[in-house]
Structure formats: structure tokens, C-alpha cells
Amino acid sequence: MTPKNSFAQDSDQDLIIPLGEDMRTPGWIETLPFGAAFFDQTKLQVLFSNSQFKKWFGLSEHERTHLPQIFLDQIGESRIRATISEVLAQTVTRTFPIECKAAETGKRIAGLVRISSGAAFRSNAVLFLIDDISEQKKSQVLGESVARLQTENLKRLAESRANMRRVLDHLPQAFLLFNRHGEVTHSYSVLSSRLFPLGANQKNIREVLELTDPKHDAFFSILFEDIDPLLLNEVCPKETQIGDHLVALRFVRLAEDGVENQVLCALEDITEVRALQKDLETKERVRNQILNAVMYRDPFLSMVERIKGLNAFTDDEIHFRRQIHALKANLAFFGFRELASACHGWESLVSEKRSFPLQETQDLARELHAGIQKFLVEQADIIRIDPALEGFHFTIPLQRIRALQEAIDRNAQPNELTSHLENWVALSTQQALSWLNGVWISTLESLGKPAAPIQFGETSAQISPHLYRDLFGLLPLAVRNAADHGIETAARRQDLGKPPEGQLKIQLTEVTHEGRDFYHLEISDDGAGMDWEKIHKRTQPAQESDSNRWSPQRLLRLIATQEVSTRAEVSMVSGRGIGLGTLYEALEKRGGQLQIESTPGVGTTLKMTFPKLTRFGEPQ
């Protein structure tokens, strides 16, 4: 280290020399903490020097020598002599820096050659001073290295910031940083400037994100509290509408010194993504509509016929309500969700007003007609259904055509030929009603209940579904009621020892009664069954609560005429008390009947009996 009284760092430092001491004696100069020597100004020879000077420059103890060559090289002999003349003439002091390696140790040393004059010095003497600066040099080199590293680090940091800016400018997200007071302190990325053209800094985060609805108060009130991030994520707003942009949100709390005082909000413009999703959903829905219309042609045509016939019931409240309730089930199955929702909205309006709103009824009839007509026209080339419903088409198996040809060749009786023609369009129960499986499963899934596929009973009975289009179009009412009213939740079924999946069975048989042919159709579920006592209380005044005065069949008629539901809540699926009444009325019009068998905890069976028709739609 440089001694405390070193002058190497300060060229103007005064040298204190005792004036009364003989300048020729080296005693005082030996006490100096740095190398020092007196030189003759004429010959530039060393008069005397201290041991430090001799050691550094390799001088002998008593040898007189010229000024070391390094001095002459760095300052120059002529400059030294000129300076000596100057200081002698003007009584001034001049100092020159010297730097070299010590001869003995190889250390870096530096000196200040001080040329002075005055009474204290011999007129022909020049004082040279030299100091060890090896540690200073190390510090200087270290300082230069640190400065260079700082410069390089600052350069790299600037490059990193520039690269980060380029990254942020091309990210699809924007980032807002806000503090505990909700004040936005920083905003980043090009998207940020697009979403907030007037800037977001220093503004409240809720105003910036347009989250001023009171429903968001809870989230912002607990945002900085010690709460599980997963729980916080459940209550945080996921999306917001900022101008014309739909923006997805994500909040991340940031900790500094273990304290979470800031939150980073990441924003992503999902306007185009959501529009694309809706477009894909619409295309998927239309695809399913087309598939269902093609696969289940007869129930689809039945639904279309009902819609086109709605105008005939706009002034008949009971019939119109039943038609709309049946259509809601069919529209939901075939994928016309908007139209099904319109039906549900109209039902809710009627229940709320407790009256029959004629204008809204006519508007609904027009909306349903326009919606289904638009679909038929747009998809005419695919599903090939005439919007005017002039006739229908079906496929005839080749073996049935051959059987008819053989009957004609052997001059069969007319009734046999008629039977062959009827068989052309006759289907098994599963073929005719397999579409109800979609209604069953989709309804249970919407209710959060597991479902097993419908079981179709194995019988030899066959039926021509187009002849019973109006009746079969109402069967979704029975299926949806079984799913909603009958089937319990998976947990409840497990407690009762039932399989978790709801079970539904459909069986069609042919029966003869009083010389006439009938179809007997049963739809059975393994659900909770019907609470006849509760239904009785809803349909009868208190004074007629005697259970001996009612029977399930009598209550069924009351349900059908009074529109009493077996459940208290109204949903998109059921709860209006209209479904059974609509089915009951349709069977009565056909000369058939509806019966119910139900055992609490075991299940319910709907038994429908209706006349068998010829291919011309006449009773046999």
C-alpha cells in the first residue's frame, strides 16, 4: 500500500525538509517513506540518496552515478536542464511524473521528479522523489476492470431491454402492473397501447379494465390477502369487454422482499378467437342438425309440421301451450337451441303474466316458422326435404319388393297385397324409435346424471313411423320427464343400491281388442317413481284429501287437464305440468289411451295404446 504521506497521488504536495540540517548529510533523507535522491544540476550525478532509492535502481552504497536513464528517457535531459534554469531564475518548483519497474523487485513504481530552488537547497542540487505505486496500480487496473465490466453489463442490459421490448411488441398479450391502491404503474407491449390509446399509467386498474360491476368487489378486496392462489383464481374475473375487444385476464401477485405489494395483470385479446369459436360451434351445430334431420327423418318432419301448423292455435291457449312445450323438446334434440330457448322464454312469460299474450304468441309462431324455414331452404340440397312438405321419401328393402312381385304373380288377394305394401315402410321398434336414445342421453348429461343407452324390447312388432308422426313427435316429452323427474342423482342411486346410470326401456307389441288391432307402447324407467300422495294434494282441495277417493288413473286425468307438475321447480327440461297432458290428449284423439304404473323407489312405466293404421292412415 502507498504510505500515508506518499505524494504519488498529489503532485502539488509540499515536501517538508528541516531547514537547519546540512543538506549534504543523508540522515534526514533516509527518514522519508519513499525513494529520494539529490542530483547535481550540472553533471546530473547523484550526490546522495536514501536506501529505498538505491534498492529500486540498483545503486551501490557509495557509488556516484548519473541520473537513471529512465528519467532521461521519460522527461528528457534537455527538458530537465531547461526546467532547472527556469526554477533557479524564477524561484519556482516544477514536478514531472515518472513510472517504471524497480530494478530489484520488478514492482511498478512511480515518482514525481520535483525540481526546486531556495535557501534550503544547494544552488546546484536537484531533488528527485520516487514512490511505490504497485498497489495503486493494482487498484487502478481493478477499477478499470470494474468500470469496463460495468460498461459491458450496462451495454448487455440495454441490449436485453431492447430485445425484451422487441419480444413484448410482438406478444399477443399486454401487461399491466398495479399496486395495492389499484394504481397502474407500468404498462407494456403494443397491445397495451391499442387497448388503451389514452394510456393506462396512473389510472385505477378497475377503470382501465372496465371492471366496475359490484360483483368484482370481492376479488379486489382480497387480492392482496394471504389466500390460496387457487381459491383466488376461482373468484377472479376471467374476461372483460374493453371497447370492441373481448379480453382474457390473468392476475399474478408479485413479491418483493417477501411482501406482495404488486400484481401483474396479463391481458390477451381473444375477440377473433372467440368469433372463430362461435363460427366453429355454429358449423358443428348445423352439421348435427343436418345429421339428425337425415337420420331421424320422420320425427323431424313431425316437428316441422307442428311448427307450420302453429298459426291455427294462436288463439287457443291450452293447445298452443302444449304444442310449444312439445316443440321445445324436439327443437332441443335436433339442435335448434335458439328456437328452443325462445319457446322456454314464452312459457316463462305466460307463467309470469298469468295470461295469454296474443302479440307475443303470434311473434313466437312467426319466429319458429321463419327459423325452421330458413334451415330447410339453406340445407335443401343435403337433406332433400321440401319446405312445403309435399310428400315424403323412404327406402324399400329389395327382398320386400321381390315378395310383392311374387304375390302379384300368383294373383294374391287384395288384402295380402296391401299387407305387403305396408311392410315396405314398416320398421322394428329400435329402428323406428332409436332417435329417442339421443334425447335420453343428452337430457341426462345436461342434468349432470350418467346414462345408459335405451334398451329396446325384442318383439316381432313392426310399425310404419310416418303414419304416427304426430304421436311419435311427442315421445321426447315422456323421455325428458323420465330423465328429469324420475332418475335420481348418481350418489342417491348408489345409496339405494341402483346402478349409477339411469335405465330406460322401450317396448312395442301388437295386441287385438274387440276385433281391432292396436299397438301397445311402454316406456319404463328405474327412477324414484311418482309420489301419488303429493300429486293428490296439488290437484285436490284440502277437504278432499281422503286417499280412498282417488286412484292413479284419476290423478292422471287431473294432471292432464289441470297441468300439474310432479316437481316444484321449472327448468328448460320440465316442470310446467304440460308434457303428460299433451301426450294424453294426442292419444285420446287417436282413439287410444295413456296409463301410468309407478312404484316409489322402483320406477315409472307409461303405457300407451293406440289403433294400428293402414298405409293410407286408416284404422284397421
Residue pairs with C-beta under 8 A, 6 or more apart in sequence:
1 135
2 8
2 9
2 131
2 132
2 133
2 135
2 136
3 33
3 34
3 131
5 33
6 33
6 34
6 131
7 13
7 15
7 34
7 112
7 129
7 131
8 34
8 110
8 111
8 112
8 131
8 133
8 136
9 136
11 95
11 97
11 112
12 95
15 114
15 116
15 127
15 129
17 28
17 120
18 28
19 119
19 120
21 27
21 28
23 38
23 120
23 121
23 122
23 125
24 47
24 48
24 122
25 48
26 48
26 49
26 50
29 36
29 37
29 38
29 48
29 49
29 50
30 50
30 51
32 50
32 52
32 129
34 52
34 111
34 129
34 130
34 131
34 132
35 49
35 50
35 52
35 53
35 55
35 56
35 57
35 109
35 111
35 129
35 130
35 131
35 132
36 49
36 50
36 52
36 53
36 127
36 128
36 129
36 130
37 46
37 47
37 48
37 49
37 50
37 53
37 127
37 128
38 46
38 47
38 48
38 49
38 122
38 125
38 126
38 127
38 128
39 45
39 46
39 47
39 67
39 125
39 126
39 127
39 128
40 47
40 124
40 125
40 126
41 81
41 84
41 124
41 125
41 126
42 124
43 66
44 66
44 67
44 77
44 80
44 126
45 64
45 65
45 66
45 67
46 59
46 64
46 65
46 66
46 67
47 64
47 125
49 59
53 59
53 128
53 130
54 60
54 61
55 102
55 104
56 102
56 103
56 104
56 105
56 109
56 130
57 68
57 102
57 103
58 103
58 104
59 65
67 80
67 128
70 98
70 100
71 80
71 98
71 113
71 128
72 80
74 96
74 98
74 99
74 100
75 96
75 98
75 113
79 96
80 113
80 115
80 126
83 94
83 96
83 115
84 115
84 126
86 92
86 94
87 93
87 94
87 115
87 116
87 117
88 117
88 123
91 117
91 118
92 117
93 114
93 115
93 116
93 117
94 114
94 115
95 112
95 113
95 114
95 115
96 112
96 113
96 115
97 110
97 111
97 112
97 113
98 110
98 111
98 112
98 113
98 130
99 108
99 109
99 110
99 111
99 133
100 108
100 109
100 110
101 107
101 108
101 109
102 108
102 109
102 132
107 132
107 134
108 133
108 134
108 137
109 130
109 131
109 132
109 133
109 134
110 130
110 131
110 133
110 136
111 128
111 129
111 130
111 131
112 129
112 130
112 131
113 128
113 129
114 127
114 128
114 129
115 126
115 127
116 126
116 127
117 123
121 127
168 175
168 188
168 189
168 190
169 189
169 190
170 190
171 189
171 191
172 191
172 268
172 269
173 189
173 191
173 266
173 267
173 268
174 187
174 188
174 189
174 191
174 192
174 195
174 266
174 267
174 268
175 186
175 187
175 188
175 189
175 192
175 264
175 265
175 266
175 267
176 184
176 186
176 187
176 188
176 192
176 200
176 205
176 208
176 264
176 265
176 267
177 184
177 185
177 186
177 187
177 254
177 262
177 263
177 264
177 265
178 184
178 185
178 205
178 262
178 263
178 265
179 185
179 261
179 262
179 263
180 224
180 261
180 262
182 204
182 205
182 206
182 220
183 202
183 203
183 204
183 205
184 200
184 201
184 202
184 203
184 204
184 205
184 208
185 201
185 202
185 262
186 201
187 193
187 196
187 199
187 200
187 201
191 267
191 268
191 269
192 200
192 267
194 269
195 242
195 243
195 245
195 247
195 267
195 269
196 208
200 208
205 211
205 265
206 212
206 216
206 220
209 237
209 240
209 242
209 247
209 249
209 265
209 267
210 240
210 241
210 242
211 220
211 237
211 240
216 237
218 235
219 232
219 235
219 236
219 237
222 232
222 235
223 232
223 251
223 253
223 263
224 253
224 260
224 261
224 263
229 253
232 251
236 249
236 251
237 249
238 248
238 249
239 246
239 247
239 248
239 249
239 270
240 246
240 247
240 249
241 247
244 271
245 269
245 271
246 269
246 270
246 271
246 274
247 267
247 268
247 269
247 270
248 267
248 268
248 270
249 265
249 266
249 267
250 265
250 266
251 263
251 264
251 265
251 266
252 263
252 264
252 265
252 266
253 260
253 262
253 263
254 260
254 261
254 262
254 263
254 264
256 262
285 335
285 337
286 335
286 379
288 335
289 334
289 335
289 336
289 375
289 379
290 379
290 382
290 383
292 300
292 333
292 334
292 335
292 435
292 438
293 300
293 334
293 379
293 383
293 385
294 382
294 383
295 435
296 334
296 435
296 438
297 385
297 392
298 392
298 432
298 465
298 466
298 469
298 472
299 330
299 435
299 465
299 469
299 472
299 473
300 334
300 385
301 385
301 389
301 392
301 466
301 469
302 330
302 469
302 470
302 472
302 473
303 327
303 330
303 331
303 334
303 372
303 473
304 372
304 376
304 385
304 389
305 389
305 469
305 470
305 473
306 323
306 326
306 327
306 330
306 470
306 473
307 327
307 368
307 369
307 372
308 369
308 389
309 323
310 320
310 323
310 324
310 365
310 368
310 369
311 365
311 369
313 319
313 320
313 323
314 320
314 358
314 361
314 362
314 365
315 358
317 356
320 356
320 361
321 347
321 350
321 563
321 576
321 578
322 578
322 581
322 582
322 585
323 582
324 343
324 346
324 347
324 364
325 343
325 347
325 477
325 576
325 578
325 579
325 582
326 473
326 474
326 476
326 477
326 579
326 582
327 343
327 368
328 340
328 343
328 344
328 347
328 572
329 439
329 476
329 477
329 480
329 579
330 473
330 476
331 337
331 339
331 340
331 343
331 368
332 340
332 442
332 572
333 435
333 438
333 439
333 442
333 476
336 371
336 372
336 375
338 371
339 367
339 368
339 371
339 372
340 572
341 572
342 364
342 367
342 368
343 364
343 368
344 572
346 360
346 361
346 364
347 576
348 570
349 357
349 360
350 356
350 357
351 570
351 576
373 387
376 383
376 385
376 387
377 387
380 387
384 393
392 466
394 424
394 425
394 466
396 424
396 425
400 420
400 423
400 424
401 424
403 420
403 423
404 417
404 420
404 421
404 424
407 416
407 417
407 420
408 417
418 614
418 615
421 615
422 464
422 614
422 615
423 462
425 464
425 466
425 615
426 462
426 463
426 464
427 462
427 463
427 464
427 465
428 456
428 461
428 462
429 456
429 457
429 459
429 461
429 463
429 506
429 507
429 508
430 456
432 463
432 465
432 472
432 508
433 456
433 465
433 472
433 475
433 506
433 508
434 454
434 456
436 454
436 475
436 476
436 479
436 506
437 453
437 454
439 476
439 479
439 480
440 451
440 453
440 454
440 479
440 482
440 483
440 504
441 451
441 453
443 479
443 480
443 483
443 484
443 573
444 450
444 451
444 483
444 487
444 502
445 451
446 572
446 573
447 483
447 484
447 573
448 489
449 483
449 487
449 488
449 489
449 490
449 502
450 490
450 500
450 501
450 502
451 483
451 487
451 501
451 502
452 499
452 501
452 502
452 503
452 504
454 504
454 505
454 506
455 503
455 504
455 505
455 506
456 505
456 506
456 507
457 505
457 506
457 507
457 508
457 509
457 522
459 507
459 508
459 509
461 508
461 509
461 510
461 519
463 508
463 519
464 613
464 615
465 472
467 613
467 615
467 617
468 610
468 613
470 586
471 586
471 587
471 590
471 610
474 582
474 583
474 586
475 523
475 583
477 579
477 580
477 582
477 583
478 523
478 579
478 580
478 583
478 606
479 504
479 523
480 573
480 574
480 579
481 574
481 579
481 580
482 502
482 504
482 523
482 525
482 527
482 604
483 502
483 504
483 573
484 567
484 571
484 573
484 574
484 575
485 527
485 528
485 530
485 566
485 567
485 574
486 502
486 525
486 527
486 528
486 529
486 603
486 604
487 493
487 502
487 525
487 526
487 527
487 528
488 496
488 498
488 502
488 527
488 528
490 500
493 499
493 500
493 502
494 500
496 601
498 526
502 525
502 526
502 527
503 525
503 526
504 523
504 524
504 525
505 522
505 523
505 524
505 525
506 521
506 522
506 523
506 524
507 521
507 522
507 524
508 519
508 520
508 521
508 522
509 519
509 520
510 517
510 518
510 519
510 520
510 612
511 517
511 518
511 519
511 520
511 609
512 518
516 611
516 612
516 619
516 620
517 611
517 612
517 620
518 592
518 609
518 610
518 611
518 612
519 609
519 610
519 611
519 612
520 607
520 608
520 609
521 607
521 608
521 609
521 610
522 605
522 606
522 607
522 608
523 605
523 606
523 608
524 603
524 604
524 605
524 606
525 603
525 604
525 605
526 602
526 603
527 603
527 604
528 600
528 601
528 603
529 598
529 599
529 600
529 601
529 602
529 603
529 604
530 552
530 566
530 596
530 598
530 600
530 604
531 566
531 600
532 550
532 552
532 555
532 598
533 547
534 566
535 555
535 559
535 564
535 566
536 545
536 547
536 550
536 555
537 545
538 564
539 555
539 558
539 559
539 562
539 564
540 550
540 558
552 596
552 597
552 598
553 595
553 596
556 580
556 584
556 594
556 595
556 596
557 584
558 564
559 566
559 577
559 580
559 581
559 584
560 580
560 581
560 584
560 585
560 594
561 581
562 577
563 576
563 577
563 578
563 581
564 577
565 574
565 575
565 576
565 577
567 574
567 575
568 575
569 575
570 576
580 594
583 594
583 606
583 608
584 594
587 593
587 594
587 608
587 609
587 610
590 610
590 611
591 610
591 611
591 619
592 608
592 609
592 610
592 611
593 608
593 609
594 606
594 607
594 608
595 606
595 607
595 609
596 604
596 605
596 606
596 607
597 604
597 605
597 607
598 604
598 605
611 619
611 620
612 619
612 620
613 619
613 620
614 620
